[in-house]
C-alpha cells in the first residue's frame, strides 16, 4: 500500500506539464495556496526588516522607509498574503496565479540567458530543498552552451547560521553554490547549510573578478544569493517565501529582476515540476 501511494505521487509529479496542472500541483503540494509558513513568522520578518535587521535584509539596501505596513502591502501584492493587519495568527497564503505569472517571467530570463550563451551563477541557501530545482536548470543551460560558473570553490567565509557564527566553506554541488561547515559539520547536515547570508555570493563574485574570468550575466538563487547579487548590480532572479520580504523589496526597487513567490521548505521532489515547466517554457531540455 505504501509503495502504491509513492508510485501514485511520483506519477502525479511526473505528469505535471500544463499551466492548469502546475497550478493544481502548487496547491496540492503546499507550494502555493495555504503554505507551511505561519503568519506569525512572516509578520516577525516584516518587523525585523522595518527595523533594518541585517539577518532579514540579507544583502538588500532599502531605498525607502519600508515600514511594517508597507511591507505587508508589498507582500500582499507580490505573494497574495492577507493584507489585513488584524490577521496575526494562522497559516499564510500564496496566490498560485502570482506564482505562475512570476514563474513565466523567471523562465523568460532563463531562455534569454540560453539564447545569448550567457555565463550563469547558481546559488542556494536552501540546499536540502532547492538544490535539485537549480541543478536541473544548470544542467539545461550548460547543455545550451552557457558556462555555469563555480568561482571561489573551497574558500572560507564566516556567516551567521541558525547555530551561530560559523566558519564555512563555499562549495558547489551539481553546479549550484552552497555553504558547508569548514570542519565537515554534523552528521545529517549534508548537502549543505541553510543560510540567508549574502556573504557567500560576494565572495564568489569577488573571486570571479579577481581571476579575470567571466562574470555572471545572470545569477539564479534565493536568500542572500539573489539579494546580494542584485544589490551589486547583477541581474538576479529567484524564489522566495512569505517570510522573506527582502527579495520582493529588491524587485520593487529594481535591483532584483524576478522573484517567484513559493514555499521554499516543502519536500525537494515537489519542485521538479517547476523545473520542467520552466525548461518547457524556455524551450530547453533537461
Backbone torsions as a table, in degrees:
resi	resn	phi	psi	omega
1	UNK	NA	-43.9	178.8
2	UNK	-61.6	-43.7	179.3
3	UNK	-61.8	-39.3	179.3
4	UNK	-64.0	-41.8	178.9
5	UNK	-64.8	-40.8	178.4
6	UNK	-64.6	-39.3	179.2
7	UNK	-64.6	-42.9	178.7
8	UNK	-62.4	-40.7	179.2
9	UNK	-63.5	-42.5	179.9
10	UNK	-64.4	-42.5	179.6
11	UNK	-62.5	-41.2	179.3
12	UNK	-62.1	-46.2	179.1
13	UNK	-62.7	-44.1	-177.0
14	UNK	-66.7	-27.4	-173.9
15	UNK	-82.3	-13.0	-176.1
16	UNK	-68.1	122.6	178.5
17	UNK	-147.4	-34.4	-177.1
18	UNK	-90.5	168.4	178.3
19	UNK	-57.5	-47.2	-178.4
20	UNK	-65.3	-41.0	179.8
21	UNK	-65.9	-40.0	179.5
22	UNK	-68.0	-38.4	177.6
23	UNK	-59.4	-45.2	179.0
24	UNK	-63.0	-39.3	179.0
25	UNK	-65.7	-42.1	179.6
26	UNK	-55.3	-45.0	-177.8
27	UNK	-72.6	-44.0	-177.3
28	UNK	-64.9	-35.3	-177.7
29	UNK	-86.9	-6.2	-178.4
30	UNK	79.3	15.4	175.9
31	UNK	-75.0	-30.3	175.1
32	UNK	-143.4	-176.6	-170.5
33	UNK	74.9	-138.3	174.0
34	UNK	-76.5	121.2	-174.2
35	UNK	-111.4	171.8	-176.2
36	UNK	-77.2	-18.1	179.3
37	UNK	-73.7	129.9	-176.5
38	UNK	-84.4	156.7	177.2
39	UNK	-61.3	-38.6	-179.7
40	UNK	-59.7	-43.4	-179.6
41	UNK	-66.1	-42.6	179.4
42	UNK	-62.2	-47.3	-178.4
43	UNK	-64.1	-36.6	176.7
44	UNK	-60.7	-41.4	178.9
45	UNK	-64.6	-38.4	179.0
46	UNK	-65.4	-40.3	178.3
47	UNK	-63.4	-43.0	-179.1
48	UNK	-67.6	-37.9	177.5
49	UNK	-64.0	-44.3	178.9
50	UNK	-60.0	-30.8	178.0
51	UNK	-85.4	3.0	178.8
52	UNK	62.8	39.5	176.1
53	UNK	-73.8	120.8	-176.6
54	UNK	-61.5	-22.4	177.9
55	UNK	-65.9	-22.4	-178.7
56	UNK	-108.1	-26.2	175.8
57	UNK	-65.7	-34.1	178.7
58	UNK	39.2	45.0	173.0
59	UNK	105.1	-12.4	-179.9
60	UNK	-86.4	134.2	176.0
61	UNK	-100.9	105.1	-177.0
62	UNK	-62.5	127.5	179.9
63	UNK	-90.6	-18.5	-177.5
64	UNK	-121.7	169.9	-178.3
65	UNK	-57.8	-41.4	179.3
66	UNK	48.2	68.4	172.6
67	UNK	-77.9	170.8	-175.4
68	UNK	-58.1	-40.7	-179.4
69	UNK	-67.4	-31.1	176.0
70	UNK	-67.2	-41.6	-180.0
71	UNK	-66.9	-40.1	178.0
72	UNK	-62.1	-42.8	178.3
73	UNK	-64.0	-40.6	178.7
74	UNK	-63.3	-45.6	-177.8
75	UNK	-69.4	-30.3	174.1
76	UNK	-66.0	-39.7	-179.6
77	UNK	-70.8	-45.4	-172.7
78	UNK	-86.3	-31.5	-175.2
79	UNK	-109.6	-32.9	-174.2
80	UNK	96.0	15.6	174.0
81	UNK	-67.5	161.8	178.2
82	UNK	-63.3	132.7	177.9
83	UNK	-85.7	-1.5	-177.1
84	UNK	-78.8	113.0	-179.2
85	UNK	-67.1	-14.3	178.9
86	UNK	-79.6	-14.7	176.9
87	UNK	-84.8	103.8	-172.2
88	UNK	-120.1	-10.0	-178.4
89	UNK	-138.7	145.1	178.9
90	UNK	120.2	-173.6	-179.0
91	UNK	-74.0	150.4	174.4
92	UNK	-93.6	168.5	-176.6
93	UNK	-133.1	150.6	172.2
94	UNK	-127.2	130.3	178.4
95	UNK	-74.1	116.3	-177.9
96	UNK	-60.9	-28.0	177.8
97	UNK	-67.1	-36.2	175.7
98	UNK	-67.6	-38.3	176.5
99	UNK	-60.6	-46.9	-178.0
100	UNK	-65.5	-41.0	179.3
101	UNK	-63.0	-43.8	178.6
102	UNK	-68.1	-35.7	179.1
103	UNK	-64.6	-35.1	175.7
104	UNK	-63.6	-44.5	177.4
105	UNK	-63.7	-38.5	176.3
106	UNK	-60.3	-47.7	-179.1
107	UNK	-63.3	-36.8	179.3
108	UNK	-64.0	-35.8	177.4
109	UNK	-69.2	-37.9	175.8
110	UNK	-62.8	-43.7	179.7
111	UNK	-62.5	-40.5	179.5
112	UNK	-65.2	-41.0	177.2
113	UNK	-62.6	-41.1	179.2
114	UNK	-65.0	-40.0	-179.0
115	UNK	-62.6	-39.3	-178.5
116	UNK	-83.8	-13.5	-172.5
117	UNK	65.9	38.3	-172.1
118	UNK	-76.1	144.9	171.0
119	UNK	-68.1	139.2	-173.3
120	UNK	-132.2	143.1	174.8
121	UNK	-118.9	129.1	176.8
122	UNK	-111.0	141.6	176.0
123	UNK	-157.2	145.5	-178.9
124	UNK	-139.5	142.6	169.8
125	UNK	-97.7	3.1	178.8
126	UNK	-124.4	57.8	-174.2
127	UNK	-61.8	-31.0	-178.7
128	UNK	-66.8	-28.6	-175.5
129	UNK	-105.6	-40.3	-166.2
130	UNK	-110.1	-2.7	-178.3
131	UNK	-56.5	-45.5	-178.6
132	UNK	-62.9	-37.9	178.8
133	UNK	-59.4	-50.5	-178.8
134	UNK	-70.5	-37.4	-178.1
135	UNK	-62.6	-38.3	177.3
136	UNK	-62.2	-39.3	177.6
137	UNK	-69.2	-40.6	179.2
138	UNK	-62.0	-42.6	178.3
139	UNK	-59.9	-44.7	-177.1
140	UNK	-67.6	-41.3	179.6
141	UNK	-68.8	-37.0	176.3
142	UNK	-62.1	-42.5	178.5
143	UNK	-65.4	-26.6	-179.8
144	UNK	-84.3	-1.6	176.5
145	UNK	104.9	4.9	176.7
146	UNK	-83.7	143.5	173.3
147	UNK	-85.6	120.6	176.2
148	UNK	-90.4	110.7	-170.4
149	UNK	-78.8	147.1	177.3
150	UNK	-137.1	56.0	-177.1
151	UNK	-74.3	153.0	173.8
152	UNK	64.7	26.2	179.1
153	UNK	-61.5	130.2	179.3
154	UNK	88.8	-6.4	-179.3
155	UNK	-72.3	149.0	179.0
156	UNK	-85.1	147.1	176.2
157	UNK	-150.8	131.5	178.1
158	UNK	-89.8	117.8	-178.0
159	UNK	-132.0	157.4	177.8
160	UNK	-90.4	115.2	178.3
161	UNK	-108.8	179.9	177.6
162	UNK	-65.2	-14.2	179.5
163	UNK	-101.3	7.7	-179.4
164	UNK	107.6	-171.8	-179.6
165	UNK	-72.8	126.0	-177.2
166	UNK	-136.7	144.5	171.8
167	UNK	-83.5	118.5	-176.9
168	UNK	-117.6	172.2	174.1
169	UNK	-125.9	143.8	178.9
170	UNK	-80.9	130.6	-177.8
171	UNK	-138.8	171.4	179.0
172	UNK	-132.9	136.6	175.2
173	UNK	-127.6	117.4	-179.9
174	UNK	55.9	35.3	177.2
175	UNK	85.5	4.8	-176.9
176	UNK	-112.8	127.4	-179.7
177	UNK	-75.2	144.9	175.5
178	UNK	-158.0	174.1	177.3
179	UNK	-118.0	143.6	174.8
180	UNK	-123.7	159.5	175.3
181	UNK	-69.0	138.3	-174.9
182	UNK	-63.7	-28.8	-177.6
183	UNK	-91.3	9.1	-179.8
184	UNK	100.0	-18.0	173.5
185	UNK	76.8	-170.8	-179.1
186	UNK	-97.9	154.3	177.0
187	UNK	-56.6	135.2	177.8
188	UNK	90.1	-1.3	-178.6
189	UNK	-85.8	-11.0	177.4
190	UNK	-67.4	152.0	9.5
191	UNK	-86.5	8.0	178.3
192	UNK	167.7	-179.7	-177.2
193	UNK	-92.7	147.5	169.9
194	UNK	-75.8	125.1	-175.5
195	UNK	-148.0	142.1	173.6
196	UNK	-105.1	-3.9	-169.6
197	UNK	-66.7	140.0	172.2
198	UNK	-85.5	-5.9	-176.8
199	UNK	-62.0	-40.7	179.9
200	UNK	-58.9	-40.6	-179.7
201	UNK	-70.3	-32.3	176.5
202	UNK	-65.1	-41.6	177.4
203	UNK	-62.3	-43.9	-179.2
204	UNK	-63.8	-44.9	-178.4
205	UNK	-68.8	-38.6	176.2
206	UNK	-61.7	-41.8	-179.4
207	UNK	-65.7	-40.1	178.4
208	UNK	-62.6	-39.8	178.9
209	UNK	-69.6	-38.9	-178.2
210	UNK	-62.9	-39.3	-175.5
211	UNK	-83.1	-3.3	177.3
212	UNK	72.2	11.2	179.1
213	UNK	-83.8	-172.5	-179.5
214	UNK	-68.4	143.5	171.2
215	UNK	-95.6	151.0	-178.2
216	UNK	-67.0	138.0	171.6
217	UNK	-91.8	-9.5	174.9
218	UNK	-150.4	132.1	173.8
219	UNK	-113.3	128.7	-176.8
220	UNK	-120.3	126.8	-179.2
221	UNK	177.7	-149.2	-178.5
222	UNK	-150.8	176.4	176.0
223	UNK	46.5	-131.4	-176.2
224	UNK	-67.2	-20.8	179.9
225	UNK	-65.9	-49.5	-178.3
226	UNK	-75.8	-39.1	-179.5
227	UNK	-69.7	-46.8	-178.6
228	UNK	-62.8	-42.0	179.6
229	UNK	-68.6	-44.1	-179.9
230	UNK	-62.3	-39.7	-179.7
231	UNK	-65.4	-27.4	178.9
232	UNK	-85.6	0.5	175.9
233	UNK	98.6	5.8	177.1
234	UNK	-88.1	144.1	175.5
235	UNK	-66.5	128.5	-174.4
236	UNK	-136.9	137.7	176.8
237	UNK	-135.9	154.0	179.8
238	UNK	-178.9	-168.7	-178.7
239	UNK	-110.8	152.0	176.5
240	UNK	-156.6	147.6	-179.5
241	UNK	-94.0	175.7	-177.6
242	UNK	-68.9	-19.2	178.6
243	UNK	-97.2	14.5	177.8
244	UNK	-120.2	77.8	-177.5
245	UNK	-70.1	-23.5	-172.5
246	UNK	-56.4	-48.4	179.0
247	UNK	-59.9	-36.5	-179.8
248	UNK	-71.7	-35.3	173.0
249	UNK	-63.5	-44.0	177.0
250	UNK	-58.3	-40.6	177.9
251	UNK	-64.5	-44.0	-179.6
252	UNK	-65.0	-33.4	-180.0
253	UNK	-84.2	-11.2	177.9
254	UNK	94.1	4.0	179.8
255	UNK	-89.7	-20.0	175.2
256	UNK	-116.2	133.4	-172.3
257	UNK	-78.0	-51.0	-176.8
258	UNK	-141.8	133.0	173.8
259	UNK	-125.3	125.5	179.4
260	UNK	-95.7	116.3	177.8
261	UNK	-74.9	121.9	-176.7
262	UNK	-162.7	146.7	172.9
263	UNK	-64.5	123.4	-174.1
264	UNK	-97.9	17.3	-175.5
265	UNK	-134.4	25.3	174.2
266	UNK	-87.7	178.7	-178.4
267	UNK	-60.9	140.9	-173.6
268	UNK	-58.7	-32.8	-178.5
269	UNK	-62.4	-26.1	-176.8
270	UNK	-73.3	-11.2	177.7
271	UNK	-89.2	-10.7	-178.5
272	UNK	-59.3	-42.5	177.7
273	UNK	-61.5	-29.8	177.3
274	UNK	-67.1	-41.0	176.6
275	UNK	-59.6	-47.8	-178.5
276	UNK	-64.5	-38.5	179.4
277	UNK	-63.5	-45.7	179.6
278	UNK	-62.0	-45.5	-177.8
279	UNK	-67.1	-36.1	178.1
280	UNK	-65.5	-45.8	179.7
281	UNK	-65.8	-33.9	179.5
282	UNK	-81.8	-0.6	-179.1
283	UNK	59.4	43.3	177.4
284	UNK	-120.3	156.3	177.5
285	UNK	-107.2	142.5	177.5
286	UNK	-86.5	NA	NA
